[in-house]
Amino acid sequence: MSEATPKQSDTSKTLENGDLILTECRQILREQGEEQLRLYLTELREQVRELLKHGQLDPKRSMRRRKNLNSIIEHIIQKLQAQDKSGKLLAASISKI
């Protein structure tokens, strides 16, 4: 009887630590700005599709199907900016209590 073995995925297209990379992206955005983040994400190439699976960046899974990596990168930057802004608003509202 043969056992089913899990398929080995292509490691060049998967992210082991997507949440860790997202944290790094947030840090780059805050400290160095949008343009540096864009360069960083461009260096990831096809891995940006994998990054969408983390941090609620693509809950409807619609962005992953896009062919244009630049539009995916723009989407990630917009989402991270919105999350950062909402986090600051939440922190400000908590500090007022």
N, C-alpha and C positions, 0 to 999 in steps of 0.2 A: 504494500500500500504506500503510495507516494504522498508525502506531506506537502501541502501548499506553502510555498515560501513567498514572503512579501517581495514584491518587485523592487529592485534597486532603482531608486530615482536618480536622475541626472543631477549630481550635486551642484553643477554650475548654474542650474536654474531654480534651485530651492534655497530658501534661507533657513538656516538652523536656528538663528536667534533673531527672528523678525522683530520681536518686542524690544530687544536690545538695540537694534539698528534704528527703530523708531525713536527710542529715547535719544540716541545720538543725533538723529535728524532734528528733533525738537531743540536740542542744545545748539546745534549749528544755526538754526533759524533764529533763536534768541540772541546768540552771541555774535554771529558773523553776518546774518541777514539772508534774505531770500535768494540772492544771486549765488552765494556760496552753497546754499542748500541745493539749488538747481544743478550746480556743477557736481555735487556729491551724488545726487540721484542719477544724473546722466552717466556717471562712472559705473553705477550698478547695472546698467543696461537692462537686459531681460529680467533681472531679479526684481525690478520695481513691480512687476506683476505679482510676484510672491509677497511683496511688502504690503500690498493691498489687503491681504488676508488678516493682517494684524491691526489692532487699534481702532476697530470700527471705521476703517477708511473706505470700505466698499461693501456695506451691509447687503445690498441688493445684487452684488456680483456682476454689475453691468460694466464697470470700468475695465475689468480684467480681459474682456473680449476685444477691447479696442486694439487696433493695429498700430496706431501712432503712439509711440512711447512718450513724445513731448506732451500730448494731451493727458496721459496718465500722470506724468510728473507734475503738471500744472494742477491736476486734481488733488494729488497728495499734498502739495504746498498749500492749496486753499483749505483743505481739511485740517491740516496741522495748525494753520493760522487761526481758524475758527475754534479749534479745540483749545489752543493757547489763550485766546481771548475769553472764551467761556470759563476757563479755569481761573483766570485773573478776576473775572467778575464774581465767580463763586467765592474766591478767597476774600475779596473785598466785602462781600455781603456777610460772610462769616465773621470777619473782624469787627464789623459794626455791631454785632449782637452782644 
